[in-house]
Amino acid sequence: MENSSGRAVTREPCIIGDDKRRIQLVHDYLVSRSDVDAISDVLPGDAPRELVEAVTANCALDHVGCLIFPSELNAVRAYLQEQGLRPRKPFTGSVVRDRLAARYGVQDERLKAGCLDVQIIHGELSGDSSRGIEVLCVDPDDELTASALRNERIGQHENHVAVRITDPGRVEELRSILARPGGPHPDGGGYNPAQGEGGATVLRFRAAGFTAMGWPRRLEIIVSGRHTEVLLRHLGQTAPGGDSGEETDRRLLRRLTGAWGTQAIRAMVDLDLPDHLAERPLTPKELADRTGVDADRLNRLLRALCHPWIGALAPAGEAFALTALGRRLTRTAPNSMRHLAQMYGGLFYESFGKLADGIRDDAQPFVAVFGQPPFEYFRDHPQQGRLFTRAMAEGAFFPDVAAAVDLTGARTVADIGGGNGELLAHLCDAYPDLKGALLDRPEVIGTARDNLQAHGHLNRCTLHAGSFTDSRDLPAADVYVVSRILHDWDDQTCVSILRAIRDAASGDSTLLIIERPLSDDPEDASVSSLWDLNMLVNNVGGRERTREQYRRLLEEAGFLVVAERPLRLDISVIIARPAA
């Protein structure tokens, strides 16, 4: 198989023991059950007798299916042959792909680019070509995260029993019988043009509970040909998002317990677990000895951090190991998010508890909790101020700015409101001849000096303590950078900042605005709408803005937008130049 970038991937072994076990289980299940036994197993335990009889009278067992993650399709075919099955030619599983994409939030653009390619291999039983097993194959390197792969292996969500309607003309009758009270819930479906001659329409149903094998009670009805009206009626009865009622409840429960995950990650950082685990996996006893806490209580935290809804740790025998997500919380990780975890799980966590008051009473949640606006609070509480500065410097996009914007001809770049100088340091790394300047509040300048010194760039940079609304405080530069500053302020202050820069800039200077522009579409997957809510809670007057709103602010201050460059995490560089 190929990975999401299209490059061939070769690994040994090509099909792991766990995938072989799953294939063996569905094979053994298939040969040990009659049609009636298998169908009854996936229908509700208390299903009306006439419903069970309607399915068994009109359908024949077609296959039993499972999802595996092999790196090579030929290895799957070879293993099926070893088990005495006759594998058919693989075909694309568009219905399963859409289900996985909905479950794990894979965007349409990625699907259109060929990512999340589900290939289906049918293995016919020798001596009975009407029955077989269906192996749904997804390359482990193709789009799904490690936590998603683990969730699928544990939950076995795609295991199912499939039956084929013997008389396609009775598909609507059977659909309506299954949809009656006491039957299973409609659970999505679709038309697969690659499945047999003329394609096949698939109706999926899900009942509460699990089969005797511990699989979800999932029934798949297959009917040859395209049955658009039947499929539309079936999809109209499916719970939103293509989920059964139980899966919808789990999706909602995941969001309702999100606060628990936030605090689990914060506790992980506060106990220095990422750094203790950075070199090798450790047991709960070893970690307890290093952190001075109770081993049993710590083990309960470690297990929760392994849950797919968090995914910061993974079991390694009796020990626990960092996942890629967990490694981003170590002190030495490139683009560490350690301080963000403490900020979002600390001050900002408390203030979000007053969100409803901020909507209902026009209160300012941060002020309601801490008694001061954020920047005044950080000035009067230096320890929290340092944490905020460090958290804001943990920008995974910083290395991308130098690549997104060509600064080859620039002699000096000035970071206005540059915090601890992390972005300026990255620009100096990328352009050895570039000189830097940084302006920020007096209490922040010392942190910037230390950080630029640590990066070896202090001798190339000048530091300016002052106000970014006063052009007299701003240094002269070829390029001005305003990174995640404008979203902190109301429109009037934003214009004052931009006008101060315009007064200090020359006619051929360049201004780089780095922000998360709001999409005009509320359903857009960009996280900017969530950050806009954060600004409502943890700022006074600040907000995220649309591209049009930024354009208007810039024009009012005497700038024209000339380009935009995308960065990661839905951030953009808006490039502007002084208007003539």
Steps between C-alpha positions, in 0.01 A plus 500: 500500500598867482504763770314832482786664311483238225836340582524125518552368851676171569490344845553159650284328595246627249205359698538496876383228736210707634360539146540129437310429821212724390477324166506161672223603740257611228585186300428271795179692574382464140550122478346433841172693453192437295329789321236523775760491780715773345206728417344456845834582659508854356131585541367636832472228762132576547421554131145396402481151354350622173796735450752218536294281265475780241879530481576129502229426241616765255876502551794262486822542698753660269804568717638592839735799498780658699737796465878451503802721435746321270787673321468277194186360335675201344590378848129496589413304187780254573379447855142441382629233262691339787168472687337319207307805374484627143575875502331715237650809343507795745253784448457842659274523804347845465226442760751390766735785406221753556416346837862517617535855369191611694615321816846658503438833329693438177426800279351471152809656343712215636254241369497666157879485502482121533569471871329242722488240226295202620557185297267201545602140437237227498616150581258230384462180699628201312203286406247782558558803276182668630662569840827655602678751714550867421830657600500880507858618455645840593870576484612597854689796349194631315339799678373342822684599816651253744211557742248437220674175406500393863132594539407288198700201621347518847144585399482278188241749375499367144448131583167400350278229361383558142207340325393522138135548403392212281229707326618861436141604440424454871772732633260781599267257674787355702640845581167617639462183711846546654425867573195418715507526882702217648730480201859619463585866439579616145876559498594643161570339169572586141547384145825330407549488122801268532312226686391240246356553153291816497611586853307443821292703743588448866267570794662481843323446831626498859338352812594578858744271674745247364504157341621185677843577351505849654448674164250781443161373386539633149294365210568583139234447234637467145284530192633487145469815292426863583191566715517874551156569647527214750846616602384860549212388722742287701754780540220735602436278802868473593616704799689822406859439400430144385512367859267274687339642812769341716783644291339844509487472878869409506587797280310732733650336809848556357430872483338516843802335660753710308574692821619175658749449217625858531566453870658157448748655256569789735563255787731305268705816441490619862642162611771519229386163360593591138861571597526191721378287208705677232781241494309174552169355620461472879269304728260675740729403790806650329310821421359516853852474644619782274207732569437417866130414457284195573552228236137385493360851452765573238413179314139618470622823337733307267218273382278801428778665301507187280131532411445582130315818601829628646774290340802648679633160614497143372546176696836325457463172683477589869645843428371813326657684206452843347304527178590766242238722665645443847855571378390851401461571874867444588724796576740420217250421225515727194193722521412364844149577625584446866421855611183511289380193691557681828335821379196333341464265797554781752396864473310466175328185627362686800381800300313282248275397787342846473431476125120497541521814715704668228227423248201569724611797711758669278756426773867443424570142620873545572433817701211332685731221617830684558387857568714664229528506120753244374799724427464690828476167682815368332684823586409466869560123513846452343504121528174467308622770261811297420286191443275694262799636306653154467166345399448762229852429373417133450389558145540196279476738201811706587741298280256530209494879483850532351410247231161655424632855449822582316708743706813472285515870418419625849767650724296542819185334633311641799271277703238729656369347822755223450475347848803290588649534152445139390363592158777756448757234589359265234521778239861567598574129470363495145667824384857534638543856368172628642502740794212492744309738723236421762251727675292398800401600853788579738427195718538268200827635361717310747352166390558591135862593574566165672334299222680679215826458690434127532440480124825689434328797331507772764793675331288535184187632671394822671236495773250784547273542804197706411148522360407366160242777459770771512704529180780670695566169684514293181835420336567557131492178295455358154251241626258532792346189656184511712442141613175416685474854637202651319260231624566626854348842436187679386483659156596849619817376672589283200484804273718694748761222493498482121516879460799516735676244281401691185648820644826323591527307173652616176304496174647165395474318834305175532254413778433138596181436701494150650153395618232229471245651260139403564329316217180642353351149533406406862541131414857547377741264677741782589561532875474880475140500626613323818781751548244778453311355797826494695546871427151570634588323826865591552527846354330836526385621159707258295365267231595300196405668170420406144739581217269779391505652847881495507508658154278786619713564810815507289350735243383738773856510633653562156596147386395285206483121518714352222512127584433228755706193588353206695681355801411196708219486758278726283730800546581735212751770419315799352751706303436875469687804373450873552240648270630757253 
